[in-house]
Amino acid sequence: MRPAGELACIAALAVALATPVNSASDDLAVDVVNASTPTLCAETDNVYLKLLSPDVRRFTIEATHPAYVGTIAVEHAAADFHNCDMSGDPVHRFVPRRVTIYESEEWQLIGHTYESFWRPNQVPVRVGQRVENGLHLIQLWHRFQERAEEVLVLYPADGYWRARPLPPAHLRWTAYGSSFLIGPVEAGQRPFVDIQDVTFDPATGTVRLVFARGGAATLKLAALDQNRIVLQTSLEPRASGGQPFAALRSMYVTETNADVARLAWRGRADKGWHEAPIMSFERASAVELWAGRTIPSRHNLSAPDMVFREFRAGP
């Protein structure tokens, strides 16, 4: 008679073999174009990576702790406005407020309206029958080990997202860093996505975006732990204008003062990874893209690396 452990392994293998999985051969290669510009200001999103493909309908975004996270003893996340001039930014005024949109034992969705914002848009945010207008930030919090941890944010008025995993055991919290956009990405004073409507479904852990000029997207929280957060994204087609379907926005002044300093990517037929400093990279065709840091930075030291992968066509 076989040992119980071996029988369990055989049973698990049988289930795995019987379960259809997406093959890596289904992955599409997308164009990654670097539109980054140099800056001396650590609070400017000068890093801009555009992801382009007319065929992508699904892809995965992952935020993971940096490789050096285990060495962090003290976080460095204070804003640094040295060499910054924000005087030319547009300013639209609002009445500040904070509102709890949804709350359960595990999850909480909080909305904020700022006193000022660079765009005037007031995007409705829906949860069930409840609708809130004029929010500049919505925060998704998860209860973990008797504490509320903020893991995902969206700025509805310009379409910027940030994500982070749960903090590792030796850190009380970790910083946000890079932002990402789910397209169509438009050009303005800074890149943005014009969102018409946001709907959060707590039962499925999904956020649905309807875009102002057609099309929609759904982001599903697929995994969350002390190593990573995984978002599965689907796009509903719109008339193509050649715009990016997604983008990464981040900051780089020097390698030790950056939220993203290096890129790694692999093409469809590549046998290994390519790597480059962020500011010298130009463009590539990639089925997977990593953007992060390999040495500690004095800006947002614990901010996560970002990964874009599993680009797929079809529903």
HELIX and SHEET records of a PDB file:
HELIX    1   1 ALA A    4  ALA A   18  1                                  15    
HELIX    2   2 ALA A   24  ASP A   26  5                                   3    
HELIX    3   3 VAL A   69  THR A   71  5                                   3    
SHEET    1   A10 ARG A  97  GLU A 103  0                                        
SHEET    2   A10 TRP A 107  THR A 113 -1                                        
SHEET    3   A10 LEU A 137  PHE A 144 -1                                        
SHEET    4   A10 ARG A 147  TYR A 155 -1                                        
SHEET    5   A10 TYR A 160  ALA A 163 -1                                        
SHEET    6   A10 SER A 179  ILE A 182 -1                                        
SHEET    7   A10 ALA A 246  SER A 250 -1                                        
SHEET    8   A10 VAL A  47  LEU A  52 -1                                        
SHEET    9   A10 VAL A  30  ASN A  34 -1                                        
SHEET   10   A10 ARG A 283  ALA A 286 -1                                        
SHEET    1   B11 ARG A 130  GLU A 132  0                                        
SHEET    2   B11 VAL A 125  VAL A 127 -1                                        
SHEET    3   B11 ILE A 195  ASP A 201  1                                        
SHEET    4   B11 THR A 206  PHE A 211 -1                                        
SHEET    5   B11 ALA A 216  LEU A 224 -1                                        
SHEET    6   B11 ARG A 228  GLU A 236 -1                                        
SHEET    7   B11 ARG A  58  THR A  64 -1                                        
SHEET    8   B11 ASP A 305  ARG A 312 -1                                        
SHEET    9   B11 GLU A 288  GLY A 292 -1                                        
SHEET   10   B11 ARG A 262  ARG A 266 -1                                        
SHEET   11   B11 HIS A 274  PRO A 277 -1                                        
SHEET    1   C 2 HIS A  92  ARG A  93  0                                        
SHEET    2   C 2 SER A 116  PHE A 117 -1                                        
SHEET    1   D 2 TYR A 252  THR A 254  0                                        
SHEET    2   D 2 ASN A 257  ALA A 258 -1                                        
END                                                                             
